[in-house]
């Protein structure tokens, strides 16, 4: 990207703000928003320059995003330099959330009557149904997304 305009900066800030409640550090959210706007993978140096941050902060954010499946690291032929870009599999973080929802739902469901009585047990069972329903809905959406991808590829 040749410099960032006000609209791009706004988009980047909004991505970071929206992802922060999910536990994503603000800098990682900014880097993710920035990478979403780039048509090709970008070096850490370029990320740092365009976001006006240190190379260390940009690198740490990119590595964190890679670890959680939001971005992919690409090698540059003949160089040790890494380039980062958003993964084409943007469902990867959601798959992890599905697993978490399933585990939480199962724990609540299996433990409610054993550790709580009446109203508390009822509340835990309701929470379990909600989390398990969310997992099922997300898994269905991910399957549909992947089926549509396969159709488009041939």
C-alpha positions in Angstrom: 0.0 0.0 0.0 1.2 3.5 -0.8 0.5 5.2 2.5 -2.7 5.0 4.4 -5.6 7.5 4.2 -8.0 8.5 6.9 -10.5 5.8 5.8 -7.9 3.0 6.0 -6.8 4.2 9.4 -10.4 4.3 10.6 -11.0 0.7 9.3 -7.8 -0.5 11.1 -8.8 1.1 14.4 -12.3 -0.3 14.1 -11.0 -3.8 13.5 -8.7 -3.5 16.5 -11.5 -2.2 18.7 -14.0 -4.9 17.7 -11.5 -7.7 18.2 -10.2 -6.5 21.6 -13.1 -7.9 23.6 -12.2 -11.3 22.2 -8.8 -11.0 23.8 -6.9 -9.8 20.8 -4.2 -7.2 21.8 -4.8 -3.8 20.2 -1.6 -3.9 18.2 -2.4 -7.4 16.8 -5.9 -6.0 15.8 -4.3 -3.1 14.1 -1.9 -5.3 12.2 -4.7 -7.7 11.2 -6.8 -4.8 9.9 -3.9 -3.5 8.0 -3.1 -6.9 6.4 -6.8 -7.3 5.4 -6.4 -4.1 3.3 -3.3 -5.3 1.5 -3.6 -7.2 -1.8 -0.3 -9.1 -1.2 1.7 -10.2 1.8 3.7 -7.5 3.5 7.0 -7.4 5.3 7.3 -6.5 9.0 9.3 -3.4 8.1 6.4 -2.2 5.9 3.8 -3.0 8.6 5.9 -1.0 11.1 6.3 1.9 8.7 2.7 2.1 7.6 1.3 1.7 11.2 3.9 4.0 12.7 5.1 1.5 15.2 8.3 -0.3 16.1 9.4 -3.4 14.1 9.4 -5.4 17.3 5.8 -4.5 18.0 4.8 -5.3 14.4 6.7 -8.6 14.5 5.2 -9.7 17.8 1.7 -8.9 16.6 2.2 -10.7 13.3 3.6 -13.8 15.1 0.6 -13.8 17.5 -1.8 -13.5 14.6 0.0 -16.4 12.9 -0.2 -18.5 16.0 -4.0 -18.1 16.2 -4.6 -18.7 12.5 -5.5 -15.1 11.4 -2.5 -14.6 9.2 0.0 -16.7 7.3 3.7 -16.2 7.0 5.2 -16.4 3.5 8.9 -16.7 2.6 10.5 -14.5 0.1 12.6 -16.4 -2.4 16.3 -16.0 -1.7 15.7 -14.2 1.6 15.1 -15.0 5.2 12.7 -12.1 5.4 9.1 -13.1 6.2 6.0 -11.6 4.7 2.6 -11.7 6.3 -0.8 -11.8 4.8 -4.3 -12.8 5.9 -5.0 -16.5 5.6 -7.6 -17.6 3.0 -9.0 -19.8 5.7 -10.6 -17.1 7.9 -12.7 -19.8 9.5 -9.7 -21.2 11.4 -10.2 -18.9 14.5 -13.9 -19.8 14.5 -13.1 -23.5 14.5 -11.2 -23.0 17.7 -14.1 -21.0 19.2 -16.4 -23.9 18.3 -14.2 -26.3 20.2 -14.3 -24.0 23.2 -18.0 -23.6 23.1 -18.4 -27.3 22.8 -16.2 -28.0 25.8 -17.8 -25.3 27.9 -21.3 -26.5 27.0 -20.4 -30.1 27.8 -18.9 -29.2 31.2 -22.0 -27.2 32.1 -24.3 -29.9 30.9 -22.6 -32.7 32.6 -21.9 -30.9 35.9 -25.1 -28.9 36.5 -27.1 -31.4 38.4 -24.1 -32.9 40.2 -22.8 -29.6 41.7 -25.9 -27.4 41.9 -29.5 -27.4 42.8 -32.7 -26.1 41.3 -32.3 -22.5 40.0 -28.6 -22.7 39.7 -28.7 -26.1 38.0 -31.4 -24.8 35.7 -29.3 -21.8 34.8 -26.2 -24.0 34.1 -28.3 -26.2 31.9 -29.7 -23.2 30.0 -26.2 -21.9 29.5 -25.1 -25.4 28.3 -27.9 -25.5 25.7 -27.0 -22.0 24.5 -23.2 -22.8 24.1 -23.9 -26.1 22.4 -26.4 -24.5 20.1 -23.9 -21.7 19.2 -21.3 -24.4 18.4 -23.7 -26.3 16.2 -24.7 -23.2 14.3 -21.1 -22.1 13.8 -20.1 -25.6 12.6 -22.9 -25.6 10.1 -21.9 -22.2 8.8 -18.3 -23.3 8.5 -19.3 -26.5 6.6 -21.4 -24.4 4.2 -18.5 -22.0 3.7 -16.1 -24.8 2.9 -18.7 -26.5 0.6 -19.1 -23.2 -1.3 -15.3 -22.9 -1.6 -15.0 -26.4 -3.0 -17.7 -25.6 -5.6 -16.0 -22.4 -6.7 -12.6 -24.3 -7.1 -14.2 -26.8 -9.4 
